[in-house]
Every structure is written in structure tokens, then in C-alpha cells.
Amino acid sequence: MSDPLPRPTADSPSPLKPLPLLIFSSRWLQLPLYVGLIAAQCVYVFLFIKELVHLIQHAWEFSEQQIMLVVLGLIDVVMISNLLVMVIVGGYETFVSRLGLQGHPDQPEWLSHVNAGILKVKLAMAIIGISSIHLLRTFIEAGALGTPTGRVTEAGVLWQTVIHMAFIASAIGIAWVDRMTQVKPGK
């Protein structure tokens, strides 16, 4: 008696049963989330252009400190935008489907070896960079004389510093766990 299901060959994947197929196909539910992040990226582009125009229009009126704060705001927008690109491209490639960029001249270098662990470490480092910019802005806004302004309090500076240090500790922990899970053969 012959087998009713065809046997998969080395070149063709075996067909999935209905429940595993449903579970595996559910990864496509993330697609609207990534499209939403692309829309958020468009908002950040608009915000960047708006702030840049504001800087250019008022450059001769601003003090050096005000210019520095606006420029730090622009850098912050760029870093958040970079974070969005990492999440969109890396997350889609890792969790949804391959982008098929092999050999494309604009393929990001990091994408060729991205996995969930590496993506987490990269995201943690990007968050630390963003937090650093925010903390630097807070220190600058606190004033050159060390007296807090109406917008920045000593407690606010302290809490922002504590949170920044927590981000750093978390990133170190994530990197350490990722390294521990990548056991090399023969060790």
C-alpha cells in the first residue's frame, strides 16, 4: 500500500499541518506594526525638518546654548529614527520574512548577521545613546551656574541620571546574557 502523502525531497520543505501553519503564519500580523513604525518615521522626518527650519530662521537670535539645545534635539530625532530603522528592518527580517537584500549595494552591514539577541543589544545601545542626549540636554538646561531652571529640577536631574544608569546596566545584562547563550563548540 502506498503512502497517501508525498514525501518531501531535500529541495522542498514539508507541508505544514493546519495548526502549525496557522501559528507560523501569525507572524504576518506584525506587518501592520512595522508599517505603523514607518508612519512614525515619517512624523520624525517632519519634526526634524520643522526644527531645522526653526534653527535656521532664528540662528542669529539664539544664544550658543540655545543653538546647542536645538542641535541636540536634531541629533535626538536622528538617533530615534535610526532606532526605528533597526526595529523595522531587523525585526521584519528576524521575525516576519526575509527581505532578499543579498548583494544589494545598500544592504546594511549589520543585517547580514542579525538575530534576536544581536537586535536586542543594538536596540539597548541605541536607547543608551538617546538617553545620553536627553541627559546632556537636561544638564545644559540646568544652567551653567548649576542652578536649576523652572523646567529642570534637581530631583528631575537625579532621576534622569538614575534611569540612564539603569539603561546602561540593562544593556550590559542583555549583552552578557546574549554572550552566555552563544556557546562555542568545544568549550
Stockholm file with secondary structure:
# STOCKHOLM 1.0

chainA/1-187         MSDPLPRPTADSPSPLKPLPLLIFSSRWLQLPLYVGLIAAQCVYVFLFIKELVHLIQHAWEFSEQQIMLVVLGLIDVVMISNLLVMVIVGGYETFVSRLGLQGHPDQPEWLSHVNAGILKVKLAMAIIGISSIHLLRTFIEAGALGTPTGRVTEAGVLWQTVIHMAFIASAIGIAWVDRMTQVKPGK
#=GR chainA/1-187 SS CCCSSCCCCSSSCCCCCHHHHHHHHGGGGGHHHHHHHHHHHHHHHHHHHHHHHHHHHHTTTSCHHHHHHHHHHHHHHHHHHHHHHIIIIIHIIIIICCCCCTTCTTCCGGGGGCCHHHHHHHHHHHHHHHHHHHHHHHHHHTCTTSCCCSSCCHHHHHHHHHHHHHHHHHHHHHHHHHHHHSCCTTC
#=GC SS_cons         CCCSSCCCCSSSCCCCCHHHHHHHHGGGGGHHHHHHHHHHHHHHHHHHHHHHHHHHHHTTTSCHHHHHHHHHHHHHHHHHHHHHHIIIIIHIIIIICCCCCTTCTTCCGGGGGCCHHHHHHHHHHHHHHHHHHHHHHHHHHTCTTSCCCSSCCHHHHHHHHHHHHHHHHHHHHHHHHHHHHSCCTTC
//
